[in-house]
Amino acid sequence: MNTLHFATVALALRVRVPRAALMEHLPASPYTLGTDIAQQTHDYVLHAQLGYYPPLDFLKTQNVIDGYLFDAAQHIATVSSEFAQLRINEKLVPIFSSVRFQAIHIHAFALPAIRPNQPHAVEHLARHYTPDVVKCDLLLSVIQKQKSEQGLEHYASTTVERLLGEEFDEFEITSARLM
C-alpha cells in the first residue's frame, strides 16, 4: 500500500515590486519618497557626525524625517507587501500543496548597509529607503508518493524561480532548506 509523504522546504526570497505596479496603485512616486528620505537622513547624519545611516523607525522617533514621509513609506510598504503576497500565492499555490508566509519584511525599514563616506551614498540610500523591496520567508509543502527528500530544496528553488522570476523587477532566493 502506497502512502503519501509530506515534505516542507523553507525558502527565503527577496523581491523588488515592479515599478509599473506601484505607479498603478499609488498617487505619488515611491522613488521620489526614497530620495526625499535619503536627503533628509544624509543631512542629519552629516550634522550629527554619525558613521552610519539609521533605520527609518529611528529617524521617525528622533523627528529626523517629516512625519508624512514616514506615513507614506508605511503605506507604500503595505502596497508592496500585498502585491508580493498576491503574486507569490497566485503562482505557487497551484504547484505546492501548501504555501505559508512565516515572515514578511520591507527592506527599507532595516538598517542600511551604506556608510556616509561611500561613493554615491545618497543615491544608494534613496534606493534603500524606497519601500519596494520585500523579503519573504516561506514554507512550501510538497506531497510525495515516496519518502525521498533528496534534491527537494533544488526542486523548490528552481520551480519558484521559474514561476516568479518574471513577476518582479528583481528576484533572489536567499536561502532554501529542508525542514
N, C-alpha and C positions, 0 to 999 in steps of 0.2 A: 504494500500500500504506500502510495506516494504522499508525503506530507509537504506542506508549504513552509518555507523558512523566510523570516523577515530579517533584513539587514538594514542598518542605518549608517549613513555617511554624514558627517558634519562637514559642511562646506562654508567657507568664508569668502564673500565676494566684495569687490569694490567697484562701484559703477558710477559713471557721470551721466546724469539725466540729459537727454538731448536738448539742445538749445531751442529748437522749434517747439518742443512740448512745453517747456517753461514759458516761452513767449506767448503761447496759445492760452495758458491758464493764469497768467499774471498781468496786472495792469502796468507794471514797470519792469525794466530790465534788471535781472538779478546781478548782472555783471557790473552795472553802474553802482549797485549797492556794495558789492565786494570792493570796488575801487574806493568808494567813499569811506568805508570802514577802515580799509588799509591806510588811507592817507591820515585819518584822524589818529589811528593807532601809532603810525610811524612818528607823527609829530609828538605824541605823548612819550613814546619810548626815547626819542632824542632828548626831550626836555627832562625826563626823569633819569636819563643816563642808564637805561637798562641794557643788558646784553642779550635780551630775548624779547620776543613778541608774546604777550599774554593771550590766553584763550578768550573767547567772546564773553563768557559769563563774568570773568574778572573785569573786563572792560565795562560791562554794564553796571556792576556793583560799585565800581570806582567812578562812575559817571564820565568815563573817558570818551565814549561814543554817545551820540544822541540817542535818546530812548526810542524814537521812531525807527532808527536804523536797526536796533536790536529786535524790535517787534516785527519789522519787515523781514529780517533774517529768519526769525522763527516761523513766519508764515510761509516763506519760500521753502524752508526746510520741511515743513509739513507737506507742501505740494510735491516736493522732490521725493520724499519717502513714500507717499501714497502712490505716486507714479511708479516707482521702483517695485513696490509690493504688488501692484496690479499686474505689471508686465511679467514679473517673476512667476506669480501664480498662474497667469494665463498660459504661459509657455511650459511650466514644469508640472502642473497638476495632471495633465493628460498622460504624462510619461511615468511619473513616480507614484507609488501607492500613497505616499503621504509627503506633504511639503509643509514644514513648520518653521516659523521665524523664531529663533532664540533671542536675537537682539538686532536692533536697527540703530545705527549711529550716523549722524550727519558730521562729515569730516570738518566742516567749518567751525564746529564747537570744540574741537580738540586743540591742544597746544600746538601751534605752528612749529614746524621743524626748520624754520627760516630764521636767520640771525640778521640783525640790523646792518652788520658790516659786509654782508654778502652782496655781490653784484646783482643789480636788478631786484633788490629785496622787496621794494614796494609792489612791483608787478607780480612777483611770486606770492606775496602776501595777499594781494587782491584776488588772485586765483584761489588761494586757500580759504579766504573768508567768504567767497561766493558759495552759498549753501546748495550746491547742485551735485555734490558727491555723497553717495550713500554707501555705508558699509553694512552688509547684511550677514548675519550668522544664521545659516540654515541647517535644518535636519531633514535629510531626504531618505525616505524609506523605500526599499525595493522588496518585492515578493519574488522568491526564487523557488524552483522545484527541488533543487539540490542545495545542500548547505555548503556552498563554495563562496567564500568571501574574497578569494584571491582576485586581485585586479578590480575590485569594486570601486575603489577610490578613483582609479583611472577612468572607468566607465562613467561614473557620475560626473567627473570633471569634464571629460570630453563631450558628454551629452549636454551638460549645462552650457558649456562654451559655444557649442554648435547652435543651441536654441536661443541663447541670449546675447551672443556676441554682437549681432547687428542691431539689437534693440536700444543700445546705449552709445553715447559718443565715446566713452572709454569703458572697457570691461576687463576686469582682472580677477582671477581666482587666487586668493592669497594663501589658502590652506585647504586641504582635504584630508580627512582621517576617518577611519572606520571606527564606529562606536561599539 
